[in-house]
Structure formats: C-alpha cells, structure tokens
Amino acid sequence: MRLGNSLLTLAAGLSTVFASSPGELSAPTLFRRNGTEDLQAFKGAVLLKNGEQTSCEVALMYSTFGFVSAACLDFTDDTAKTVNMSTSYEVMISGGLTSSYGRFRASRVTPNPNYDPASYANNIAILQFDSNGDDFVNYIASWRADWANMYFVRRSLSSAAGGAWNQPALTTYNSNLDMADCAKANTLFMYNQNDLICNQLTTTSIMNATCSIPYASMYGVIDPNAAIAAIYSHSAVYGQGNFCNGNKIYNYYIVMQNYVHWAMSVIGKKAPVFHTRIAEYTENMDANYSMTIPGNKNVESVLVYGGDLYHLNTTMTGDE
C-alpha cells in the first residue's frame, strides 16, 4: 500500500538505537526526523560514468566509501569478475535536498566476489573515491527486524556537468504485497527473501516523463530515526518491453546488512551500522556471505533488468 509522496526527513543517526563506533573518526552529528531541515543535512550520492549520471545511487558509508549495485559497473568479461577501469567512475554527492557537496573520482571499484550477473545474486560492490578532506559518516541500518517503516528514495541531477540536483523523490511504504507474486516473478527472490525487498513502486524517469522507473534506495525507519538499508538491484517485467509499456513490474532491492563484514574486509575498517540494543539482534560475521544462486534463473514471459536504467532505449531521451 502506497502511503504518500511528501518530502520525508531522513536521519544520518539515531537516538534509541545502538551505533557501532567507526573508531577512526570523531562521533558524527546525529539527526532526528523532525523536519525537512534534517534531509538538508543528509548526504546522498549518485554514480557517474564517463561524465554522465546513471540511475544508480551510492549508499555512502564514509566520505570515501560507499555501496553501489554491481550491475551498474562495466566489466571486461561475461562473468563480471574484472571491472573495466577504462570507464571513468565518479561519485556525485549532494549536500541535502538540492545543494551539492562535491564530485569525486573513484580510485578503486570492488564488486562482490559472489556476484552472479545472470541472476543478479549478490548484486553489490564497493566504491572507494576521493575526498575534499571533510570526513563524515553515514550509518547503515543493519537489522531488518527493526524497521517499522520503509522510505524509498530516488535522487537525480538536473545537470551532471553543473552538479545541480533535482528535488528528491520520496515515498513511504508499508507493504501488503503478496510475496508469492514476487517469488513467482523472480527465482532469485524465491530463494533469498531475507536478502531482498520486493515492491511495485515506481517514480517518473527524469529522462522520459512517459516512463516510470523504480526508486534507487531504501531507508529503514526506527522511530524517530532512519538510515539507508538497501539499494535497487533489478526488476522483473512481464511481457515485452520494459518500464514504458504499462507492463506488470516487480522491483527488488538488495539489503546491505549481510554484506557489512565483506565491506569491512574491503575498506579495512569497521563499517558504521546501527540497530536496536536487544538480545534478539544477530550479526552476520561471514565476510564471504552469498545468496543462494538459483539453478533456473529465467521465468517464462518475464524479462529482467538491472543496472543503469537511464540507458534503456525507451527511457532515454537526453544526454543526462
């Protein structure tokens, strides 16, 4: 059930929850969801490739590290093991709603070693990028059982060259979607329902107003706070065509909590996470964690899309 599209405030911190200490940095400022001024202080980011914006959001952890969908990267081989670094990867970071924090070159790109491009299993990667010297921390909501609600967000640029941001698109969502329908449309979800979030939410594409595409990220809400918890992975589309034909679409978002220890092994320090301080909390310590990769990856009459959706021909009408 879709509840609203108002500008909701996202918090970079917490109050009645437990945050891991990053250790290397001083304690970050914590924000509550009291008004849009909090979103002004919350940094978001999108991936640029060869100077053009993509539909891929970067889930920031630190001022120099963030998660991104592996399907948004270019690879030199069909198994998606070697990233094509002749592509220029950059991270554009917002300073809030429409203000700009900066544009930074990615110096290291690390896809998850268990990423399977055929099924979109483990569709996640780590970007390391330059900094302007202003260190900051963004927390990852690390326990799904905490989330009383979910905020879905899409950030976009009105000009990649000028660093100008559009107002973010946001919606609040409490799902009553039949998970059996989500599983029927996508075998990866069938076997990995704790690792993926499914919905049918879309927002208007900035490239073509007649097309709607999924949101780019999801924030888990632990009242009165929120933090990023998942990023867009892929969509299952019934029939021929994609996001412009009015087909039935299921969208899947990869939850980051099971990839935190893998991220720590890549970035070389503790990942900033938070969760409620209760005995039931369990942490996945496996740095080599993998989803179950289905043997049968295709569903009849269903096409699967992922990565940069702006470059689908029927949703692309401009250069940015």
C-alpha positions, 0 to 999 in steps of 0.5 A: 500500500502506497502511503504518500509522496511528501518530502520525508526527513531522513536521519544520518543517526539515531537516538534509541538505537545502538551505533557501532563506533567507526573508531577512526573518526570523531562521533558524527552529528546525529539527526532526528526526523523532525523536519525537512531541515534534517534531509538538508543535512543528509548526504546522498550520492549518485554514480557517474560514468564517463561524465554522465549520471546513471540511475544508480545511487551510492549508499555512502558509508564514509566520505570515501566509501560507499555501496553501489549495485554491481550491475551498474559497473562495466566489466571486461568479461561475461562473468563480471569478475574484472571491472573495466577501469577504462570507464571513468567512475565518479561519485556525485554527492549532494549536500541535502535536498538540492545543494551539492557537496562535491564530485569525486573520482573513484580510485578503486571499484570492488564488486562482490566476489559472489556476484552472479550477473545472470541472476543478479545474486549478490548484486553489490560492490564497493566504491572507494573515491576521493575526498575534499578532506571533510570526513563524515559518516553515514550509518547503515541500518543493519537489522531488518527486524527493526524497521517499522517503516520503509522510505524509498528514495530516488535522487537525480541531477538536473545537470551532471556537468553543473552538479545541480540536483533535482528535488528528491523523490520520496515515498513511504511504504508499508507493504501488503504485497503478496510475496508469492507474486514476487517469488513467482516473478523472480527465482532469485527472490524465491530463494533469498527473501531475507536478502531482498525487498520486493515492491511495485513502486515506481517514480517518473524517469527524469529522462522520459516523463512517459516512463516510470522507473523504480526508486534507487534506495531504501531507508529503514525507519526506527522511530524517530530515526532512519538510515539507508538499508538497501539499494535497487538491484533489478526488476522483473517485467512481464511481457515485452518491453520494459518500464514504458509499456504499462507492463506488470513490474516487480522491483527488488532491492538488495539489503546491505546488512549481510554484506557489512563484514565483506565491506569491512574486509574491503575498506579495512575498517569497521563499517558504521551500522546501527540497530536496536540494543536487544538480545534478539539482534544477530550479526552476520560475521561471514565476510564471504556471505552469498545468496543462494544462486538459483539453478533456473534463473529465467521465468517464462514471459518475464524479462529482467533488468538491472543496472543503469536504467537511464540507458534503456532505449525507451527511457532515454531521451537526453544526454543526462 
